[in-house]
Amino acid sequence: MKYSIIVPVFNRPDEIDELLQSLTCQTLKDFEVIVVEDGSQVDCKNVIEKYSNQLEIKYFYKQNTGPGQSRNYGVERAQGEYVIIIDSDAVAPEGYLQAIDDELRRQPCDAFGGPDAAHDSFTIVQKAISYSMTSFFTTGGIRGGKKQMEKFHPRSFNMGVRREVYQQLGGFSPMRFSKMSLYGEDIDFSIRIFKGGYSCRLFPEAWVWHKRRTDFRKFWKQVYNSGLARINLYKKYPEALKLVHALPAVFTVGVACLLLLCIAGLLFSAFAKEPSTAALGLKLSVLSIAPIILYALLILVDSSIRNRSLIVGLVSVPSSFVQLIGYGIGFLEAWWQRCVLKK
């Protein structure tokens, strides 16, 4: 057997159902599926049984330890030459495994990963969030999807590793990199792959549909924790922090400064005694808010074209600001605590 697909799941029977259904349609059939239930209160055992005659599938229930350790648990019970890690909220197109197999035959490697995309069935908010997480204009390109990247760091929603390499590296670390354990552990694993001297590539055609958060509150929490995790990863691997990772923090500070200047200009204009002075205050406000408006228009146009929907484009504007500012605040908070205060 060549491939073992490892899926950790926590209280998501409906999502795992969609993923398993997509795996029954794969054109390449040489794989097994290992589902690890991570201490769920609402388990997916009935869903697994539904696919027992369609897939070579194994199901394990264990106490809650987080997704990283659940993946390790699954890999320990895998038989494939390669283990493929997929999140339970992903859906694989029918050519997914074939695309992986084609790339490995063309140029073998020890680890790999693929990008993600938004499905037509996603909600408007999910499509907007998917845009903000993958767009060049929101630094979403950091997450992958660019062929020219010097080192592609696969993420846990869609990554594969030669099973022997996975075991030699000890799999996902139990270390917490943010206030929630699932953020940063995949980057840590990717870094250890490269530090171990193993080869890792992006497989552009091995993409999955990856469901996003369903509202901006959950999305804020996600990106905020990602910002925290980046600094904590830097403390462990100084070479892992690049200038591009600080761009959301720079954006956050810049937006805050521009808004303060805009407010100051309005106040200056409101309390000015001379018309010329009031006009100067209004001019300051307009010049301050203009870059923010221009950026919002850029997002609106680009997302509307990419998603072929003006509504998705409109929702992508607040989504992009949440993505950048949420990450930026998490990054700045962790930098202040860890690097300045030395906590």
Buried (B, 14 or more C-beta within 10 A) or exposed (E): EBBBBBBBBBBBBEBBBBBBBBBEEBEBEEBBBBBBBBBBEEBBEEBBEBBEEEBBBBBBEBEEBBBBBBBBBBBBEBBBBBBBBBBBBBBBBEBBBBBBBBBBEEEEBBBBBBBBBBBEEBBBBBBBBBBBBBBEBBBBBBBBBEEEEEEBBBBBBBBBBBBEBBBEBEBBBEEBBBEBBBBBBBBBBBBBBBEEEBBBBBBBBBBBBBBBBEEBEEBBBBBBBBBBBBBBBBEEBEEBBEEEBBBBBBBBEBBEEBEEBBEBBBEBBEEBEEEEEBEBBBEBBEEBBEEBEEBBEBBBEBBBEBBEBEEBBBBBBBBBBBBBBBBBBBBBBBBEBBEEEEE
